Amino acid sequence: MPLTDTAVRNAKPGERTLRVFDGGGMYLEITTNGSKLWRLKYRFGGKGKLLALGVYPAVSLARARQKRDDARKLLAENVDPSEHRKAAKATRKSLEANTFEAVAREWISKRKAGWSESHTKKTTTRLSNNVFPWVGSRPIAEITAPEILAALRRVEGRGTIDTAHRVGQACGQVFRYAVATGRAQRDPTGDLRGALPVVKQEHFAAITEPAEVGELLRAIEGFKGTFIVQCALKLAPMLFVRPGELRQARWEQFDLETAEWKYLVTKTKTLHLVPLASQAISILRDLHPLTGHTAFVFPGARTNGRAMSDAAVNAALRRMGYNTRTEITGHGFRAMARTILHEVLGIAPEVIEHQLAHRVPDVLGTAYNRTKFLPERRKMMQQWADYLDKLKAGAEVIPFHSTAL
């Protein structure tokens, strides 16, 4: 007799597993602990087989019968329901592993060893906030250019065109990784060229007039914030390294006896050497009793083992009355040094560029060499520190163009 909803609901467990048949090979298996399991017995290729149809009451009697009928249709087409289910499960698993988000996170995990921590975080955040919610669950091979453009338009709509371009670039890299690993046929972002407005390039705000630099240096000298931040402010124009490299400087990287600071450049992953002028050595020796017991030269305000916040220098500049968007920013000290070293002190551009840790190909094809022009750079760094001292003192410094070093 076919089962009824009432009979299924009221079925009680016994001392051993019970089976109550419904017809067509389907039955309800009632275990000794009270579980009720739908099963289907069938034969395929001359062998008896068993297919699980679900657990009651999550799968009702009507739903179990529908599953049975679906399985019978497959048998009529000479398809084994069990193998069909395994294939469908494998397909679902493959699709889940090949969604845009899954491939993107895999790509990030493969690349982050060569990235800085901040770049890894920014890339992950850009994709998580701007792409994953809309196309993250889609199979990457099925995503079209219009779908990516729709995501980029949302970013553009917020007025952050530069971010939209960066998100698009990250998407392109994810698609190219998918192509390389056999998960996609092509990169659709190539079809979006010209779809977004061109970004108007804005340089970091920087002071390049010697007289104004002198005013800034005197303001730093009178800074009323913490001694750690003041030391960072003093060294920023003197060493003109990237802000992140300065704030994350570690004591182990410094040799105050040889007057050298060696560290790994975050952008190029190459070893860089900064010759230290006597003024820089003096600042570091004054700071060492305060922070020398920590890993970082400029530890954060909170005792969490981290470096000073990336906003600390800019916040200090604003506290001194400077607009970090239009006047000077932490990164602007690099433009300040590059301009004045060449135009006022007459230093050769290639010497300055090497000290800025820029890639400067030479006749041998060397992209960057930490010891290139080292004697000239040592002399330049001391000359630069001396020049800054004169500007800070308010002396009348007459611009001159000496023979390039």
BELWO-V972816 format. One record per pair of residues at least 4 apart in sequence whose C-alpha atoms are under 6 Angstrom apart, sorted by the first residue. I is the first residue (numbers start at 1). GAP is how many residues later the second one is. Records with the same first field share a line. If there is no record, write none. Layout:
BEGIN
I=GAP ; GAP
END
This chain:
BEGIN
2=20
3=19
7=4
13=17 ; 19 ; 21
14=18
16=16
17=13 ; 14 ; 15
18=11 ; 12
19=9 ; 10
20=7 ; 8
21=6
22=4 ; 5
25=15 ; 16
26=13 ; 14
27=12
28=9 ; 10
29=7 ; 8
30=5 ; 6
31=4
36=19 ; 20
37=18
38=15 ; 16 ; 17
39=12 ; 13 ; 14
40=10 ; 11
41=8 ; 9
42=6 ; 7
43=4 ; 5 ; 6
54=5
55=4
56=4
59=4
71=10
74=5
75=4
95=44
97=5
98=5 ; 41
99=38 ; 39 ; 40 ; 41
100=4 ; 36 ; 40
101=31 ; 35
104=70
108=4
112=8
116=150
124=4
125=4
126=4
127=4
128=4
132=4
141=43
145=43 ; 44
149=4
152=12
153=4
155=9
156=4 ; 5 ; 8
162=37
172=17
175=12
176=11
178=5 ; 6
179=4 ; 5 ; 6 ; 7
204=128
205=120 ; 121 ; 122 ; 123 ; 124 ; 127
206=121 ; 122 ; 126 ; 130
207=121 ; 129
208=128
214=177 ; 178
217=175
218=174
232=4
235=4
236=4
237=96
238=147
240=93 ; 94
243=87 ; 88
245=4
247=51 ; 61
248=59
249=47 ; 48
250=45 ; 46 ; 47
251=46
253=8 ; 9
254=7
255=4 ; 5
259=16 ; 17
260=14 ; 15 ; 16
261=12 ; 13
262=10 ; 11
263=8 ; 9
264=5 ; 6 ; 7 ; 8
265=4 ; 5
272=98
273=97
275=103
276=4
277=104 ; 105
284=4
288=4
296=11
298=9 ; 10
299=8 ; 9
300=6 ; 7 ; 8
311=4
314=15 ; 16
317=5
318=4 ; 5
323=4
324=4 ; 5
328=4
335=4
337=4
339=4
340=4
341=4 ; 6
342=4 ; 5
344=55 ; 56 ; 57
345=56
346=55 ; 56 ; 58
347=57 ; 58
348=56 ; 57
353=5
354=4
359=8 ; 9
360=7 ; 8
361=4 ; 5 ; 6
362=4
373=4
380=4
390=5
391=4
END
